[in-house]
Amino acid sequence: MVLRLVSVLVLLGLSAACGSYGDGPPETSEDSEKPMSTVPPPSRTPGKSPTPPTDQTMPLTVRGTVERPADCVELVTDVSRFVLVGEGVDELSAGAEVEVQGLPNPGRVTTCNGIVLRVREIRVR
Protein backbone atom coordinates (compact mmCIF):
# COMPACT_ATOMS: atom_id res chain seq x y z
CA MET A 1 0.00 0.00 0.00
CA VAL A 2 2.84 2.41 0.85
CA LEU A 3 4.52 1.59 -2.47
CA ARG A 4 1.32 2.38 -4.35
CA LEU A 5 0.96 5.72 -2.51
CA VAL A 6 4.56 6.66 -3.27
CA SER A 7 4.18 5.83 -6.97
CA VAL A 8 1.00 7.94 -7.20
CA LEU A 9 2.77 10.87 -5.55
CA VAL A 10 5.75 10.50 -7.89
CA LEU A 11 3.47 10.46 -10.92
CA LEU A 12 1.62 13.55 -9.70
CA GLY A 13 4.92 15.36 -9.11
CA LEU A 14 6.18 14.47 -12.62
CA SER A 15 2.97 15.59 -14.31
CA ALA A 16 3.06 18.91 -12.45
CA ALA A 17 6.68 19.44 -13.44
CA CYS A 18 5.97 18.75 -17.11
CA GLY A 19 3.22 21.37 -17.39
CA SER A 20 0.73 21.18 -20.26
CA TYR A 21 0.73 18.83 -23.18
CA GLY A 22 1.31 21.62 -25.78
CA ASP A 23 4.40 21.81 -27.95
CA GLY A 24 5.29 25.41 -27.10
CA PRO A 25 6.71 26.95 -23.96
CA PRO A 26 4.35 27.68 -21.08
CA GLU A 27 2.42 30.96 -21.32
CA THR A 28 3.92 33.90 -19.44
CA SER A 29 2.21 37.05 -18.22
CA GLU A 30 3.70 38.93 -21.21
CA ASP A 31 2.02 36.49 -23.64
CA SER A 32 -1.36 36.88 -21.98
CA GLU A 33 -1.26 40.69 -22.47
CA LYS A 34 -0.78 40.47 -26.25
CA PRO A 35 -3.93 40.97 -28.37
CA MET A 36 -5.39 37.90 -30.05
CA SER A 37 -5.88 39.64 -33.41
CA THR A 38 -3.20 40.98 -35.71
CA VAL A 39 -5.66 43.16 -37.64
CA PRO A 40 -4.81 46.85 -37.10
CA PRO A 41 -7.53 49.14 -35.71
CA PRO A 42 -9.36 51.36 -38.22
CA SER A 43 -7.57 54.60 -38.94
CA ARG A 44 -8.83 58.10 -39.55
CA THR A 45 -7.42 60.63 -41.96
CA PRO A 46 -5.39 63.06 -39.84
CA GLY A 47 -6.90 66.52 -39.59
CA LYS A 48 -10.35 65.49 -40.81
CA SER A 49 -13.12 65.15 -38.29
CA PRO A 50 -16.28 63.21 -39.15
CA THR A 51 -19.20 65.22 -40.50
CA PRO A 52 -22.00 65.37 -37.94
CA PRO A 53 -25.52 64.47 -39.11
CA THR A 54 -27.96 67.32 -39.65
CA ASP A 55 -31.73 67.60 -39.48
CA GLN A 56 -31.84 70.44 -41.99
CA THR A 57 -34.18 69.97 -44.93
CA MET A 58 -32.92 71.08 -48.32
CA PRO A 59 -35.18 72.97 -50.74
CA LEU A 60 -36.75 70.86 -53.45
CA THR A 61 -37.70 71.92 -57.00
CA VAL A 62 -40.44 69.89 -58.70
CA ARG A 63 -42.41 70.20 -61.95
CA GLY A 64 -45.87 68.89 -62.59
CA THR A 65 -49.58 69.46 -63.05
CA VAL A 66 -51.82 71.10 -60.47
CA GLU A 67 -54.89 69.19 -59.26
CA ARG A 68 -57.50 70.66 -56.89
CA PRO A 69 -59.48 67.89 -55.20
CA ALA A 70 -61.80 69.31 -52.50
CA ASP A 71 -59.90 71.96 -50.50
CA CYS A 72 -56.45 70.72 -51.53
CA VAL A 73 -53.90 72.04 -53.99
CA GLU A 74 -51.79 69.11 -55.17
CA LEU A 75 -48.91 68.91 -57.63
CA VAL A 76 -48.67 65.63 -59.51
CA THR A 77 -45.20 64.81 -60.90
CA ASP A 78 -43.87 61.79 -62.78
CA VAL A 79 -42.84 60.11 -59.53
CA SER A 80 -44.80 61.64 -56.66
CA ARG A 81 -47.64 63.82 -55.43
CA PHE A 82 -47.16 66.95 -53.32
CA VAL A 83 -49.62 68.96 -51.27
CA LEU A 84 -48.78 72.62 -51.88
CA VAL A 85 -49.12 75.02 -48.94
CA GLY A 86 -48.10 78.64 -48.58
CA GLU A 87 -48.31 81.95 -50.42
CA GLY A 88 -49.62 81.95 -53.98
CA VAL A 89 -51.00 78.41 -53.86
CA ASP A 90 -54.67 79.47 -53.79
CA GLU A 91 -54.30 81.27 -57.15
CA LEU A 92 -53.24 78.09 -59.00
CA SER A 93 -55.81 76.57 -61.39
CA ALA A 94 -56.38 72.86 -61.88
CA GLY A 95 -54.47 71.66 -64.94
CA ALA A 96 -51.77 74.37 -64.71
CA GLU A 97 -48.24 73.20 -65.52
CA VAL A 98 -45.91 74.65 -62.88
CA GLU A 99 -42.44 74.46 -61.38
CA VAL A 100 -42.40 74.83 -57.60
CA GLN A 101 -39.53 75.31 -55.20
CA GLY A 102 -40.23 74.59 -51.55
CA LEU A 103 -39.35 72.77 -48.37
CA PRO A 104 -40.77 69.29 -47.79
CA ASN A 105 -42.64 68.81 -44.54
CA PRO A 106 -43.54 65.09 -44.48
CA GLY A 107 -44.41 65.19 -40.77
CA ARG A 108 -47.30 67.61 -41.25
CA VAL A 109 -50.70 65.94 -41.04
CA THR A 110 -53.23 66.79 -43.75
CA THR A 111 -56.39 65.35 -45.27
CA CYS A 112 -54.87 65.77 -48.76
CA ASN A 113 -52.89 63.09 -50.61
CA GLY A 114 -49.14 63.63 -50.91
CA ILE A 115 -46.05 65.02 -49.26
CA VAL A 116 -46.56 68.51 -47.89
CA LEU A 117 -44.39 71.07 -49.69
CA ARG A 118 -44.20 74.57 -48.17
CA VAL A 119 -43.90 76.73 -51.29
CA ARG A 120 -41.13 79.32 -51.64
CA GLU A 121 -41.53 80.07 -55.34
CA ILE A 122 -44.00 79.15 -58.11
CA ARG A 123 -43.33 79.47 -61.84
CA VAL A 124 -46.12 78.77 -64.32
CA ARG A 125 -44.76 77.01 -67.43
DAJOHU-V277919 format. One record per residue. N is the residue number from 1. RES is the residue in one letter. PSI is psi in radians with two decimals (NA if undefined). Layout:
((N;RES;PSI) (N;RES;PSI))
This chain:
((1;M;-0.74) (2;V;-0.70) (3;L;-0.72) (4;R;-0.74) (5;L;-0.71) (6;V;-0.74) (7;S;-0.62) (8;V;-0.76) (9;L;-0.67) (10;V;-0.78) (11;L;-0.73) (12;L;-0.73) (13;G;-0.72) (14;L;-0.72) (15;S;-0.61) (16;A;-0.62) (17;A;-0.53) (18;C;-0.42) (19;G;-2.53) (20;S;3.04) (21;Y;0.00) (22;G;2.86) (23;D;-0.48) (24;G;3.07) (25;P;2.76) (26;P;2.62) (27;E;2.38) (28;T;3.03) (29;S;-0.52) (30;E;-0.73) (31;D;-0.66) (32;S;-0.32) (33;E;-0.23) (34;K;2.50) (35;P;2.64) (36;M;-0.58) (37;S;2.59) (38;T;0.12) (39;V;2.22) (40;P;2.68) (41;P;2.73) (42;P;2.52) (43;S;2.80) (44;R;2.58) (45;T;2.18) (46;P;2.44) (47;G;-0.16) (48;K;2.12) (49;S;2.66) (50;P;2.58) (51;T;2.16) (52;P;2.60) (53;P;2.67) (54;T;2.74) (55;D;0.22) (56;Q;2.40) (57;T;2.33) (58;M;2.57) (59;P;2.63) (60;L;2.39) (61;T;2.17) (62;V;2.64) (63;R;2.46) (64;G;-2.85) (65;T;2.36) (66;V;2.34) (67;E;2.59) (68;R;1.20) (69;P;2.28) (70;A;-2.18) (71;D;0.33) (72;C;2.66) (73;V;1.94) (74;E;2.53) (75;L;2.09) (76;V;2.12) (77;T;-3.08) (78;D;-0.47) (79;V;-0.23) (80;S;3.10) (81;R;2.33) (82;F;2.49) (83;V;2.03) (84;L;2.25) (85;V;2.59) (86;G;-3.02) (87;E;2.39) (88;G;-0.18) (89;V;-0.68) (90;D;-0.39) (91;E;-0.18) (92;L;2.40) (93;S;2.58) (94;A;2.38) (95;G;-0.18) (96;A;2.40) (97;E;2.08) (98;V;2.82) (99;E;2.23) (100;V;2.36) (101;Q;2.33) (102;G;-3.12) (103;L;2.15) (104;P;2.51) (105;N;1.22) (106;P;-0.30) (107;G;-0.20) (108;R;2.29) (109;V;2.35) (110;T;2.80) (111;T;-0.06) (112;C;2.93) (113;N;2.05) (114;G;3.14) (115;I;2.26) (116;V;2.28) (117;L;1.95) (118;R;1.98) (119;V;2.33) (120;R;-0.66) (121;E;2.46) (122;I;2.29) (123;R;2.12) (124;V;2.33) (125;R;NA))
